[in-house]
Amino acid sequence: MDNLSDALKKLKITATDSTADSLEGCLDCLLQALAQNNTETSEKIQKSGVLQVFASLLTPQSSCTAKVANIIAEVARNEFMRNPCVDAGLIPPLVQLLNCKDQEVLLQTGRALGNICYDSHEGRNAVDHAGGAHIVVDHIRSLCSKTDPASEKLLTVFCGMLMNYSNENDTLQSQLINMGVIPTLVKLLGIHCQNAALTEMCLVAFGNLAELESSKEQFAYTNIAEELVKLFKKQIEHDKKEMIFEVLAPLAENDVIKLQLVEAGLVECLLEIVQKTVDSDKEDDIAELKTASDLMVLLLLGDESMQKLFEGGKGSVFQRVLSWIPSNSHQLQLAGALAIANFARNDGNCIHMVDNGIVQKLMDLLDRHVEDGNVTVQHAALSALRNLAIPVVNKAKMLSAGVAEAVLKFLRSEMPPVQFKLLGTLRMLIDAQAEAAEQLGRNVKLVERLVEWCEAKDHAGVMGESNRLLSALIRHSKSKDVIRTIVQSGGIKHLVTMATSEHVIMQNEALVALALIAALELVTAEKDLENAQLVQILHRLLSDDRSAPEIKYNSMVLICALIGSEPLQKEVQSMAFLEVVSKLRSHENKTVAQQASLTEQRLAVES
């Protein structure tokens, strides 16, 4: 340590005019001390004020330049040294050194800049300001095809420097993307796939950049999918596979890249991983199974990639995914159900799957999760059933298979995601199915639960779906019994509130259901309609210029039905409905104008 103190003093005094030999000795002493105890030596270097001296030593002409850059790289491994390096003005001369031809100088300079940028906002800003990234990208471009060890080492350092420079910084990542770094790095990966250190750097750099939307468009124009799949097939170690997965996941969010990955054979790799890891209880295997099956589901989110893998329902991938549903692994059950939900995104696929027995498989899966079941599996299986129930021809088949009964077992669930999907599935099933709507609408337990969920203010989705199902039960059954059940369970006020929803479709569904109530069971519902202030709400909807034409039309139809009730008729008369309605006779929508004339006549007769 005494030697170190001497060396620091000597450096400070003689840096400007000492001979190269004496400088070399001082620098060697510093490097030796850093190798023995980096933190302590770095503290001493900082206190001595020698960092400012280094700025003057960083010249291309000096034979000591590489050693000075090496010392800066070593001290900048400590977080507390990065800002002092910036403050000492080391960044501009270091960036200037990137223009020299000496490989050792370039290597140490790249290390120094990379370490100063690591997790340092000030370091990155200074490098950005000095234009360092541009020079490094140009170096990578010109060195890209060289496979000699020295060039590969330099490439590894430069890739690492760019990674530290742009990590978690959208602005700097965008800058690199605009410089065209992505095609260069993809090319690099292809040429140097045998070099583990360089490959690893490329992967981390991809992981950095792939989160940005603009990068995915650039990646889509390269052969990244092919390169990553090729690299993935060679990997044995879990950590290496994990690294590639971390790049694949964000890239696979892009539909063009999804298809490229499918065509490059990623699916076969994923299925192989699932097969190898499904029965293992090793932590790494469980993690790999999850990542592989999750990625598989992600690939199915693209319309083209999904249809390619479905292959008319005959595809081997589709068949393999089907076999996941009865598996004993919750992860595979989940992925299988989510995959079916993704395959069920067009009528043709849905009809084919229902005709080939998928519904029974999903109901068996739900049965395994009724008591203390896995919520994510319940949610996924219900999502799949909901999607399958969309085509008209599937509804009756699914109802006769007992889907409604299977779904109703989850009425007790306290989990909003499950409640939401349960409601959506039932609503899809009863669409234009009068008998099923009547059967469900007379189910007191269901209706009471719906009324309870209509008040779930913390869960807007559940609240909205409950209201919509309540309305659907009336609209599709047109049944007095259903209306009476809903009145007795306290559902009327919710339908009236739904008529004020910000969503036109929900307003409309509510008004049509209320019109049916008024036409079929007005006396039974009269009191509840009055208490819910329906007449005032209709007046507001008709007066509001922003109300959609169909809302105005259905509000007038409802007014005409309500005046069959004495107390409600009095309310209508007490408000200036005639005035509002007569204005609507000149409405630009003909249907609204005609209904306004009819309504005006009815109101005039009743008054």
VOGU-3710 file (C-alpha; in Angstrom, 3 decimals, decimal comma):
1> mdnlsdalkk> 0,000/0,000/0,000  2,962/2,292/0,597  3,951/1,622/-3,007  0,447/2,611/-4,071  0,591/5,918/-2,202  3,989/6,650/-3,767  2,706/5,759/-7,211  -0,330/8,034/-6,803  1,850/10,961/-5,650  4,312/10,405/-8,430
11> lkitatdsta> 1,514/10,224/-11,036  0,031/13,480/-9,837  3,305/15,355/-9,896  4,926/13,981/-13,005  2,044/12,943/-15,282  2,591/15,830/-17,633  6,315/15,577/-18,150  7,577/12,251/-16,835  9,023/9,603/-19,097  6,903/6,781/-20,390
21> dslegcldcl> 8,904/4,256/-18,359  8,292/5,903/-14,998  4,604/6,321/-15,883  4,337/2,654/-16,840  5,768/1,686/-13,442  3,197/3,809/-11,586  0,325/2,456/-13,691  1,481/-1,168/-13,195  1,557/-0,524/-9,440  -2,056/0,757/-9,585
31> lqalaqnnte> -3,238/-2,237/-11,634  -1,547/-4,617/-9,194  -3,177/-2,928/-6,201  -6,598/-3,004/-7,949  -6,187/-6,731/-8,608  -5,506/-7,318/-4,891  -8,241/-5,065/-3,457  -10,299/-3,188/-6,003  -12,647/-1,295/-3,646  -9,992/0,000/-1,269
41> tsekiqksgv> -7,618/0,950/-4,085  -10,417/2,734/-5,963  -11,225/4,789/-2,858  -7,567/5,828/-2,598  -7,451/6,722/-6,305  -10,544/8,875/-5,888  -9,175/10,681/-2,797  -5,803/11,312/-4,410  -7,389/13,384/-7,222  -5,501/11,363/-9,824
51> lqvfaslltp> -8,666/10,732/-11,924  -8,346/14,256/-13,369  -4,756/13,402/-14,340  -5,953/10,358/-16,317  -7,896/12,618/-18,687  -4,610/14,091/-19,947  -3,023/10,630/-20,285  -5,758/9,296/-22,591  -4,129/10,221/-25,879  -3,757/7,970/-28,931
61> qssctakvan> -0,038/8,859/-29,160  0,851/7,626/-25,643  2,091/4,070/-25,124  0,400/4,079/-21,682  -3,114/4,763/-22,992  -4,326/1,129/-22,853  -3,170/0,793/-19,238  -4,883/4,039/-18,183  -8,133/2,870/-19,847  -7,725/-0,495/-18,100
71> iiaevarnef> -7,375/1,249/-14,697  -10,520/3,321/-15,402  -12,367/0,113/-16,387  -11,309/-1,517/-13,119  -12,231/1,391/-10,833  -15,594/1,836/-12,641  -16,593/-1,647/-11,521  -17,456/0,101/-8,243  -20,716/1,999/-8,260  -19,290/4,850/-6,172
81> mrnpcvdagl> -16,580/5,497/-8,799  -18,788/5,971/-11,874  -19,913/9,556/-11,237  -16,410/10,679/-10,210  -15,134/9,273/-13,549  -17,737/11,390/-15,371  -16,967/14,455/-13,234  -13,228/14,057/-13,916  -13,992/14,569/-17,623  -12,882/11,068/-18,658
91> ipplvqllnc> -15,741/10,354/-21,095  -14,807/12,723/-24,008  -11,175/11,484/-24,261  -12,322/7,846/-23,894  -14,849/8,310/-26,714  -12,112/9,905/-28,847  -9,985/6,793/-28,313  -12,704/4,711/-29,983  -11,401/6,155/-33,263  -7,920/4,651/-32,901
101> kdqevllqtg> -6,774/1,430/-34,555  -4,939/-0,235/-31,662  -6,960/-3,302/-30,599  -5,803/-3,284/-26,963  -6,703/0,412/-26,606  -10,120/-0,253/-28,167  -10,699/-3,220/-25,868  -9,837/-1,349/-22,645  -11,705/1,779/-23,785  -14,817/-0,295/-24,519
111> ralgnicyds> -14,553/-1,886/-21,058  -14,082/1,504/-19,368  -17,096/3,083/-21,098  -19,237/-0,010/-20,520  -18,461/-0,089/-16,796  -19,038/3,665/-16,353  -22,454/3,286/-18,079  -23,520/0,371/-15,894  -26,581/1,516/-13,910  -25,364/5,120/-14,153
121> hegrnavdha> -27,636/7,770/-15,582  -24,769/10,309/-15,588  -22,408/7,885/-17,333  -24,909/7,119/-20,103  -25,717/10,787/-20,615  -22,049/11,676/-20,925  -21,411/8,875/-23,465  -24,534/9,896/-25,385  -23,417/13,519/-25,402  -19,944/12,572/-26,672
131> ggahivvdhi> -21,445/10,401/-29,463  -19,882/7,161/-28,203  -22,694/4,798/-29,171  -22,503/5,712/-32,844  -18,803/4,883/-33,073  -19,283/1,576/-31,235  -22,161/0,544/-33,557  -19,919/1,313/-36,562  -17,131/-0,826/-35,046  -19,541/-3,746/-34,503
141> rslcsktdpa> -20,706/-3,411/-38,102  -17,183/-3,494/-39,525  -15,991/-6,313/-37,218  -19,159/-8,374/-37,577  -17,847/-10,933/-40,093  -14,409/-11,401/-38,480  -14,096/-14,646/-36,509  -10,510/-14,383/-35,183  -10,313/-14,507/-31,336  -9,163/-10,860/-30,958
151> seklltvfcg> -12,073/-9,527/-33,042  -14,573/-11,722/-31,196  -13,253/-10,482/-27,874  -13,623/-6,878/-29,033  -17,145/-7,562/-30,343  -18,104/-9,054/-26,972  -16,864/-5,954/-25,123  -18,599/-3,567/-27,543  -21,912/-5,469/-27,312  -21,599/-5,387/-23,520
161> mlmnysnend> -20,924/-1,662/-23,634  -24,087/-1,019/-25,715  -26,070/-3,226/-23,355  -24,969/-1,238/-20,283  -25,490/2,002/-22,175  -29,122/1,313/-23,083  -30,354/-1,022/-20,341  -33,872/-0,038/-19,168  -33,596/3,305/-20,958  -36,237/3,628/-23,697
171> tlqsqlinmg> -34,708/6,776/-25,196  -31,247/5,260/-25,642  -32,713/1,951/-26,835  -34,700/3,852/-29,494  -31,507/5,670/-30,470  -29,700/2,349/-31,044  -32,665/0,968/-32,999  -32,641/4,055/-35,223  -28,919/3,510/-35,816  -29,874/0,112/-37,270
181> viptlvkllg> -28,178/-1,977/-34,585  -30,774/-4,786/-34,722  -29,952/-6,296/-38,161  -26,259/-6,059/-37,266  -26,714/-7,952/-33,990  -28,869/-10,620/-35,669  -26,166/-11,120/-38,300  -23,586/-11,262/-35,497  -25,551/-14,009/-33,732  -25,666/-16,078/-36,906
191> ihcqnaalte> -21,926/-15,778/-37,624  -20,648/-16,205/-34,053  -23,108/-18,769/-32,647  -20,146/-20,956/-31,587  -18,786/-18,216/-29,312  -20,642/-18,582/-25,992  -19,619/-15,206/-24,486  -20,522/-13,230/-27,606  -23,790/-15,131/-28,083  -24,723/-14,387/-24,502
201> mclvafgnla> -24,019/-10,662/-24,996  -26,184/-10,648/-28,135  -29,041/-12,322/-26,284  -28,922/-9,843/-23,422  -28,822/-6,976/-25,925  -31,851/-8,479/-27,733  -33,667/-8,865/-24,420  -33,016/-5,171/-23,764  -34,268/-4,000/-27,127  -37,118/-6,460/-27,699
211> elesskeqfa> -39,407/-4,783/-25,159  -39,771/-1,729/-27,439  -42,565/-1,860/-30,015  -40,416/-0,158/-32,681  -37,759/-2,861/-32,280  -40,209/-5,668/-33,060  -40,906/-4,184/-36,476  -37,146/-4,180/-37,198  -36,700/-7,700/-35,816  -39,508/-8,883/-38,118
221> ytniaeelvk> -37,381/-7,911/-41,149  -34,446/-10,071/-40,012  -34,052/-13,840/-39,674  -34,029/-13,577/-35,847  -36,662/-16,332/-35,509  -34,542/-18,803/-37,453  -31,340/-17,874/-35,572  -32,946/-18,114/-32,129  -34,599/-21,458/-32,850  -31,326/-22,812/-34,265
231> lfkkqiehdk> -29,497/-21,638/-31,132  -32,232/-22,964/-28,857  -31,978/-26,466/-30,315  -28,275/-26,603/-29,371  -28,792/-25,677/-25,717  -28,586/-28,201/-22,917  -28,178/-25,959/-19,874  -31,292/-24,540/-18,253  -29,787/-21,054/-17,829  -28,965/-20,773/-21,531
241> kemifevlap> -32,476/-21,871/-22,537  -33,901/-19,383/-20,061  -31,882/-16,594/-21,687  -33,302/-17,412/-25,109  -36,817/-17,654/-23,658  -36,406/-14,140/-22,273  -35,834/-12,851/-25,815  -38,500/-15,047/-27,417  -41,326/-13,963/-25,109  -41,333/-10,216/-25,959
251> laendviklq> -40,615/-10,911/-29,650  -43,499/-13,392/-29,857  -45,909/-10,585/-28,999  -45,505/-9,463/-32,628  -47,819/-11,364/-35,007  -45,344/-11,415/-37,911  -42,614/-12,847/-35,650  -45,095/-15,371/-34,169  -45,568/-16,834/-37,633  -41,801/-16,765/-38,324
261> lveaglvecl> -41,160/-18,647/-35,058  -43,794/-21,251/-35,936  -42,247/-21,683/-39,400  -38,749/-21,915/-37,881  -39,860/-24,924/-35,804  -40,111/-23,379/-32,328  -43,351/-25,231/-31,562  -41,678/-28,630/-31,957  -38,937/-27,505/-29,531  -41,545/-26,371/-27,013
271> leivqktvds> -43,543/-29,608/-27,264  -40,333/-31,571/-26,724  -39,568/-29,562/-23,560  -43,095/-30,188/-22,269  -42,697/-33,910/-22,874  -39,315/-34,049/-21,101  -40,278/-31,950/-18,081  -43,944/-32,793/-17,416  -43,292/-35,512/-14,837  -40,262/-33,919/-13,203
281> dkeddiaelk> -40,330/-32,246/-9,801  -36,956/-30,506/-10,300  -37,232/-26,727/-9,919  -35,524/-26,000/-13,256  -37,788/-28,436/-15,115  -40,937/-26,980/-13,546  -39,790/-23,490/-14,614  -39,022/-24,723/-18,140  -42,402/-26,445/-18,437  -44,152/-23,234/-17,460
291> tasdlmvlll> -42,129/-21,040/-19,818  -42,507/-23,438/-22,756  -46,260/-23,919/-22,350  -46,834/-20,179/-21,767  -44,882/-19,374/-24,926  -46,914/-21,956/-26,830  -50,125/-20,178/-25,778  -48,606/-16,827/-26,802  -47,832/-18,154/-30,316  -51,514/-19,082/-30,680
301> lgdesmqklf> -52,579/-15,480/-30,113  -51,641/-14,616/-33,705  -54,406/-15,398/-36,201  -52,079/-16,738/-38,897  -49,826/-18,705/-36,551  -52,892/-20,151/-34,762  -54,577/-21,231/-38,014  -51,324/-22,761/-39,280  -51,077/-24,901/-36,125  -54,790/-25,800/-36,113
311> eggkgsvfqr> -54,520/-27,322/-39,613  -58,273/-27,866/-39,843  -58,262/-29,595/-36,470  -56,019/-32,359/-37,827  -52,705/-30,720/-36,888  -50,370/-32,737/-34,662  -49,747/-29,619/-32,544  -53,481/-29,177/-31,926  -53,771/-32,846/-30,974  -50,816/-32,599/-28,561
321> vlswipsnsh> -52,313/-29,529/-26,903  -55,609/-31,418/-26,466  -53,715/-34,091/-24,551  -52,608/-31,464/-22,007  -56,162/-30,918/-20,726  -56,539/-34,265/-18,891  -52,927/-34,013/-17,619  -52,199/-34,018/-13,876  -50,064/-30,890/-14,169  -51,989/-27,713/-13,336
331> qlqlagalai> -49,618/-25,779/-15,576  -50,431/-27,994/-18,573  -54,162/-27,996/-17,814  -54,005/-24,196/-17,765  -51,962/-23,960/-20,978  -54,219/-26,528/-22,685  -57,408/-24,640/-21,808  -55,876/-21,285/-22,826  -54,690/-22,825/-26,096  -58,231/-24,099/-26,837
341> anfarndgnc> -59,574/-20,600/-26,042  -57,060/-19,225/-28,569  -57,932/-21,834/-31,216  -61,591/-20,917/-30,636  -61,271/-17,514/-32,265  -63,259/-18,173/-35,411  -66,533/-19,977/-36,079  -65,022/-22,724/-38,234  -62,554/-23,812/-35,534  -65,218/-23,611/-32,807
351> ihmvdngivq> -67,707/-25,749/-34,737  -65,043/-28,336/-35,538  -63,900/-28,557/-31,912  -67,424/-28,889/-30,499  -68,244/-31,597/-33,058  -65,105/-33,467/-32,016  -65,795/-33,687/-28,291  -63,719/-30,857/-26,828  -66,619/-29,707/-24,639  -66,611/-32,900/-22,583
361> klmdlldrhv> -62,854/-32,600/-22,010  -63,271/-29,030/-20,708  -66,223/-30,019/-18,496  -64,190/-32,906/-17,039  -61,377/-30,443/-16,347  -63,778/-28,020/-14,611  -65,126/-30,921/-12,553  -61,633/-31,554/-11,198  -61,480/-27,950/-9,985  -64,890/-27,382/-8,366
371> edgnvtvqha> -63,828/-27,883/-4,761  -60,836/-25,700/-3,769  -59,884/-25,652/-7,418  -57,131/-23,804/-9,180  -58,562/-20,381/-10,048  -56,407/-19,853/-13,151  -57,480/-23,243/-14,557  -61,156/-22,477/-13,821  -60,807/-19,103/-15,547  -59,056/-20,607/-18,599
381> alsalrnlai> -61,559/-23,464/-19,036  -64,497/-21,055/-18,750  -62,800/-18,738/-21,311  -62,551/-21,645/-23,735  -66,215/-22,622/-23,230  -67,318/-19,016/-23,668  -65,480/-18,740/-26,997  -66,809/-22,093/-28,182  -70,373/-20,952/-27,415  -70,214/-17,987/-29,828
391> pvvnkakmls> -71,276/-19,741/-33,091  -75,077/-20,151/-33,199  -74,895/-23,840/-34,152  -72,799/-24,662/-31,065  -75,196/-23,253/-28,451  -77,847/-25,999/-28,473  -75,163/-28,722/-28,674  -73,321/-27,293/-25,675  -76,532/-26,843/-23,692  -77,579/-30,430/-24,304
401> agvaeavlkf> -74,062/-31,557/-23,285  -74,743/-29,969/-19,876  -72,408/-26,973/-20,081  -74,817/-24,650/-18,240  -74,995/-27,062/-15,282  -71,206/-27,490/-15,261  -70,732/-23,720/-15,215  -73,332/-23,134/-12,492  -71,218/-25,205/-10,071  -68,935/-22,150/-9,860
411> lrsemppvqf> -71,682/-19,775/-8,699  -70,199/-19,973/-5,210  -66,832/-18,687/-6,414  -65,589/-15,520/-4,728  -62,959/-14,887/-7,386  -63,921/-12,017/-9,737  -62,038/-13,427/-12,800  -63,977/-16,704/-12,475  -67,260/-14,858/-11,866  -66,638/-12,728/-14,965
421> kllgtlrmli> -66,033/-15,709/-17,275  -68,895/-17,713/-15,769  -71,303/-14,858/-16,558  -69,934/-14,409/-20,078  -70,250/-18,140/-20,805  -73,885/-18,284/-19,663  -74,727/-15,147/-21,624  -73,235/-16,630/-24,813  -75,043/-19,938/-24,280  -78,561/-18,481/-23,929
431> daqaeaaeql> -78,313/-16,084/-26,854  -81,508/-16,810/-28,880  -82,063/-20,013/-26,834  -85,487/-19,356/-25,286  -85,812/-22,628/-23,395  -82,358/-22,383/-21,779  -82,929/-18,704/-20,946  -86,205/-19,588/-19,255  -84,693/-22,466/-17,308  -81,819/-20,325/-16,039
441> grnvklverl> -84,049/-17,297/-15,444  -86,257/-19,333/-13,108  -83,210/-20,501/-11,141  -83,610/-18,410/-7,971  -80,075/-19,089/-6,725  -78,601/-17,859/-10,003  -80,801/-14,752/-10,163  -80,069/-13,846/-6,525  -76,339/-14,212/-7,169  -76,640/-12,000/-10,259
451> vewceakdha> -78,426/-9,317/-8,264  -75,671/-9,502/-5,637  -72,948/-9,181/-8,306  -74,785/-6,229/-9,901  -73,548/-4,333/-6,842  -69,895/-5,443/-7,135  -68,640/-1,868/-7,505  -65,010/-2,944/-7,013  -65,237/-5,186/-10,082  -66,703/-3,274/-13,016
461> gvmgesnrll> -66,418/-6,290/-15,345  -68,409/-8,575/-13,043  -70,971/-5,842/-12,422  -71,409/-5,187/-16,152  -71,659/-8,879/-17,075  -74,216/-9,544/-14,284  -76,422/-6,754/-15,585  -76,103/-8,014/-19,141  -76,983/-11,590/-18,157  -80,000/-10,378/-16,151
471> salirhsksk> -81,211/-8,496/-19,212  -80,421/-11,441/-21,532  -82,506/-13,851/-19,427  -85,542/-11,636/-20,024  -84,823/-10,786/-23,668  -84,249/-14,373/-24,788  -86,910/-16,094/-22,665  -89,668/-13,457/-22,958  -91,062/-15,330/-19,970  -93,374/-14,015/-17,240
481> dvirtivqsg> -91,929/-16,527/-14,767  -88,416/-15,213/-15,400  -89,565/-11,616/-14,945  -91,328/-12,507/-11,673  -88,170/-14,262/-10,385  -86,077/-11,187/-11,226  -88,605/-8,808/-9,613  -88,763/-10,918/-6,437  -84,935/-11,042/-6,254  -84,655/-7,236/-6,491
491> gikhlvtmat> -83,186/-7,091/-9,997  -85,344/-4,333/-11,492  -83,371/-1,406/-10,039  -80,203/-2,784/-11,629  -81,764/-2,959/-15,082  -82,939/0,645/-14,684  -79,413/1,714/-13,666  -78,029/-0,221/-16,645  -80,127/1,987/-18,933  -77,817/4,863/-17,914
501> sehvimqnea> -74,616/2,951/-18,755  -71,888/4,714/-20,757  -71,993/1,796/-23,219  -74,781/2,105/-25,807  -75,019/-1,680/-26,222  -75,713/-2,110/-22,488  -78,213/0,785/-22,432  -80,054/-0,799/-25,310  -80,124/-4,277/-23,770  -81,535/-2,775/-20,569
511> lvalaliaal> -84,259/-0,795/-22,383  -85,383/-3,829/-24,415  -85,581/-5,962/-21,235  -87,506/-3,202/-19,417  -89,917/-2,911/-22,369  -90,596/-6,672/-22,122  -91,155/-6,343/-18,371  -93,603/-3,496/-18,997  -95,413/-5,473/-21,706  -95,623/-8,789/-19,820
521> elvtaekdle> -95,588/-8,078/-16,058  -96,145/-4,370/-15,537  -98,259/-4,742/-12,417  -95,698/-6,994/-10,710  -92,804/-4,643/-11,511  -94,677/-1,336/-11,153  -93,489/-0,452/-7,647  -89,842/-1,290/-8,371  -89,875/0,705/-11,621  -91,312/3,671/-9,768
531> naqlvqilhr> -88,752/3,444/-6,926  -85,910/3,193/-9,439  -87,106/6,482/-11,031  -87,319/4,947/-14,491  -89,604/7,676/-15,864  -87,135/10,440/-14,912  -84,289/8,468/-16,496  -86,240/8,032/-19,753  -86,990/11,759/-19,818  -83,269/12,433/-19,462
541> llsddrsape> -82,341/9,969/-22,239  -84,879/11,504/-24,639  -83,807/15,077/-23,835  -80,096/14,361/-24,241  -78,865/15,152/-27,775  -75,984/12,722/-27,270  -78,283/9,688/-26,868  -77,919/7,266/-29,777  -80,933/6,861/-32,127  -81,657/3,322/-30,895
551> ikynsmvlic> -81,682/4,589/-27,296  -84,223/7,274/-28,173  -86,336/4,751/-30,094  -86,400/2,140/-27,306  -87,014/4,801/-24,635  -90,177/5,876/-26,497  -91,342/2,255/-26,929  -90,893/1,851/-23,171  -92,822/5,051/-22,368  -95,750/3,747/-24,427
561> aligseplqk> -95,726/0,508/-22,410  -95,383/2,251/-19,015  -98,518/4,357/-19,411  -100,524/1,167/-18,909  -99,729/1,626/-15,180  -101,645/4,313/-13,321  -98,840/5,543/-10,997  -96,278/5,469/-13,828  -98,689/7,226/-16,207  -99,085/10,007/-13,630
571> evqsmaflev> -95,314/10,393/-13,515  -95,162/10,564/-17,306  -97,859/13,233/-17,342  -96,146/15,270/-14,632  -93,027/15,602/-16,797  -93,045/17,401/-20,117  -92,744/14,277/-22,283  -95,001/15,565/-25,070  -92,701/18,501/-25,627  -89,556/16,327/-25,795
581> vsklrshenk> -91,211/13,716/-28,027  -92,683/16,215/-30,497  -89,194/17,623/-31,116  -88,053/14,116/-32,090  -90,592/13,954/-34,953  -88,081/15,870/-37,055  -85,146/13,589/-36,015  -82,756/12,729/-38,895  -83,263/9,025/-38,193  -86,577/7,977/-39,814
591> tvaqqaslte> -87,297/5,158/-37,357  -86,882/7,567/-34,429  -89,091/10,185/-36,153  -91,867/7,609/-36,830  -91,765/6,304/-33,249  -91,934/9,918/-32,013  -95,191/10,441/-33,968  -96,683/7,226/-32,548  -95,580/8,068/-29,013  -96,961/11,591/-29,303
601> qrlaves> -100,368/10,181/-30,331  -100,358/7,712/-27,399  -99,415/10,435/-24,912  -102,064/12,802/-26,318  -104,782/10,122/-25,978  -103,750/9,242/-22,421  -103,663/12,879/-21,294
//
